[in-house]
Amino acid sequence: MTIRLGGILAGLAITAVLVLWSLLPGAYNLAFGPAPEKQPSAYFYEHGHGPAGGFSFDGPFGKWDYAQLQRGYQVYKEVCSACHGLRYVSFRNLKQLGYSDAEVAAEAASWNVPSIDPTTGDQVTNPAKPTDAFPPVYYAGQGHPPDLSLITKARHDGSNYVYALLTGYGEPDPAKAAKVGFETPDGLYFNKHFPNVNIAMPAPLSDGQVTFADGAPNTTAAMATDVAAFLTWTAEPSLIERKQTGWFVIGFLLFATALAFLSYKQIWAGLKPKKA
């Protein structure tokens, strides 16, 4: 018993020494050491924000703006689809945006999806059907660029992140860049809302790039708002239904609580507590 207890105490003592040996130098450096050196890019990064006024689906009473979602789909189709797929979205899902069956079928047929020729076994492309998913994008030697199906769920504050990223392109202040020794390497582009401010994707949007049938504004900020809303829908198409269900659940819980309280009062109404 004594030997076992001694072994346990010795093990605890060795563990304590190792923990202190690991923590004390770090704690000392944190308290008295020099501040960590900032990377030059840190002087240019700005935390992104959403569009002025927010999105229509924000908040507990938010709703989809279906005209906006259709415009966002158009921006994706005409701009983003050249580099990014939507592999978790099928063409038939577009019906949720207000398109008719005929419009969905026509829209699907305007895309080509990979297929196999049953006679030769060769890979070919055929017009898509409503049941097909959006085709993936692949670049030889580079693989698949990021898929956008779930991008707003994969990034913190995803809807605002997408908007900020699309509107964050520009050029750094030359004087400030020279002072801190910052430069954007060849093949990268400056974006003040990207974490390290140098991003491989060139600015995808520019004013007037897409023309909308409803005459909606087509500035960079407006198109970024539309496509960010569309990508929020692709990531969580049941967002509004989930919010509405939440209100029903809250109402039911309040009703059940009131019913339980009234039942309690009814059952115990004729009983008086005993005096001590």
N, C-alpha and C positions, 0 to 999 in steps of 0.2 A: 504494500500500500504506500509506504514511504517513498519507494523508488518511483512508483507510478506518479505520485504527486510531484516529486522533484522533477521528473521529466516534463510534466505539464507546465510547471512554473518556468523551467529553463526554456521550453519552446515559446512561451508567452514573452519571456524577456528578450529572446533573440528576435521575435517578430516586432516587438516594440522598438528595439534598436534599429532594425531595418526600416521601419516606417518613419522614424524620426530622421534617420540618415537620408531618406528620400525627400521628406517634406521640408526639413529645416533650411537647406540651401535655397530651395525655391521660395519659401516664405521670406527669407532674408533678402533675396534679390528683388522680390516683389515690393518689399517695404523700403529698401534702401538702395537698390540697384538703379541703373539708368532706365529711363522709360524706353519701351520698345520702339525701334526706329520705324517710322511710317514709310510704306511704299509710296513712290511718287503718285501712283494712281489714286491713293486715298485722298489726295488733295482735290480731286476733281469729281469724285463720286457724290451723287446727290440721291437721297431716298426718293423713289418715285411716288406718284400719287395718281389718282383716277381723274376722269374728266370732270370739269366743273358741273356741279349739280348731281354727280354720281350716275348710277345706272338705274333703269326703271325697275329692275328686279332686286334692288337693295332693300334691306329692312324687312321686318316681319310681314308687311302688307305689300311687298313688291310683286310686280307682274311682268311677264314678258311683253316687250314691244315687238310684235311680230313683223311689222314693217322694217324695224331695225335689224331683226334677225335675218330677214331676207336680203337686206343690203349687206350685212356681214358675210352671208354666204357668197354673195356676188364678189366681194373683195377677196374672200378666200379663193374662189374659183379662178378669178382673173389674175391674182397676184401670188398668193401664198402657195397654191397647189403646185406651182412649178418646182418647189423645193420640199414641201411638207405634205405628208399624207394624213388621212383620217381613218385609220384601219378599224376603229371600233364603231364607226358610223356607217349605216347602210343607206342607200339612196331612198328606200321606202320611208326612212325616218324623217325625210324632208317634208312629208305630209303634215307633220306636227307643226311646221312653220306656216301652214296655211295654203300649201300647194295642193291642187287637185290630183287625182290619180293619173289623169292624162298628162299633167305638167310634170309629175314625178317620173313617169315613164319616158317622156321626152328628154327630161334633164339627165336621166340615167343613160339614155342612148347617146348623149353628147360626150360621154366619157368612154375611154377604152380600158378594159381590164385584162390582166394576163389570163390566158387559157391554154389548153392543150388541143392540138389538132387530132381528132380521134383516128384519122386515117394514117397519119405519118408519125404521130407522137411528138412532133415538134412543138415548141412553145410559140404561141401566137397571141395576138390581142383581138378581142371582139368587143363590140358595143356592150356596155353594161346593161344589166337588167335591174329592176327596182330592188331585187333581193340581194344584189351584190353590194359589197362594201366598197368604199372609196379606194382606189388603187394606191398601193404604196409607191414611194419615190426612192429610186436607188441610183447612186452614182458610182460608176466603176472606179475602184481604188479608194473610195471614200465611204462606201456603205450607205446606210440609211440615215438621212438627216432626221432630227427629232420629229416624231409624230406629234400632231397637235390635238389628237382626240381628247386627251386628259390633261393638257398643259396647264389649264387654270386650277386644277386640283393638285398638280405636281409642284406648283410654285406657291409660296406664301402670298396671301392676298392676291390670288391669281388673276382675277379680272383687271384689277388696277395695275398689276405687274405687266400684263400684256400691253395695256394702253401706254404705260410709262415707257416701256422698252421701245415701242414703235414711234414714240414722239421724242425720244431722248438723243437722237443723232445730231451731230454738229461738229464743231471744231473746238479744241481746248484753247483757253486764253494763251496766246503765244508768250507773253511776258512771264506769266506764271509757270508755263511749261518749261521755259528756259531756266527759271529760278530753281525749280525742284528737280530738274533733269528728267522730265517726262517726255516721252514720244510714243506715237502709235506705230508699231512695227508694220512693215510692208505686208499686205494681205489681210490686215485687220482694220477695223473702223471704230472711231471714237463714239461712245454712247455713254452719257453721264449717268444713266440709270442702270447700266449693267454693272454687276459687282466689281469687276476689275477694269471697267470702262473701255476695254478693248475687246471687240466682238468680231467673230468671223463673218457674220451675216451683214451684207451691205444694207443700207437703208431701203426697205422694201416699198415704202409709200412716198408719194409726192403729191402736191396739190393738183387736183384735176385728173388724176391718173385713172379713176373709174367714174363712169357716168351712170347715174341712177335714173331709172325710168320715172320715179316719183318726184324728180327734181330736188332731192335732198342735198344738203351741202356735201361737197366732195373735197374738203380740205384734208390735210394729213390728220389733224386731230379728230375730225368727224369720222373719217374712214377707220381710224384706230379704235374709236369708240364702238363703231358698228361691228368690226371683226372681233373685238374683245368680247362683246355681248354674244356673238355667234359661238365663239369657242367656249364660253361659259355654258351655253346650252349643250354643246357636244359633250362636255365633261359631265354634266348633270341635267339631263333633259327633264327630270322629274322634280327639279328644284322648287317650282311654285306649288306643285301638288303636295310636296313634303311640308311646305310652310302651312298650307291650308289644312292638312291633316293635323298638324301640330295645334292649331287653334281648336279643332274639334276635340282633340285629346285633353287640352287644358279645360275646355268647357265641361267635358264629361267628368274630369277629376274634381272640378269645383262642385258640380251637381252631386257627385257621390259623397264628397266631404260634407256638404250641407245635409244630405239625406242621413248619413251616419250620425251627425250631430243631433238631428231631430229625433232619430230613433233612440239614441242614448237618453235624451230628455224624457221621451215618452216612457221608456222602460223603467227608469229610475225616479220618475216624477213622484210616485207615492211612497218612496222610501226616504226616511230621514237618517242622517248619519248618527251613529251612537255618540253620546257625549262621553268624554274621557273621565 
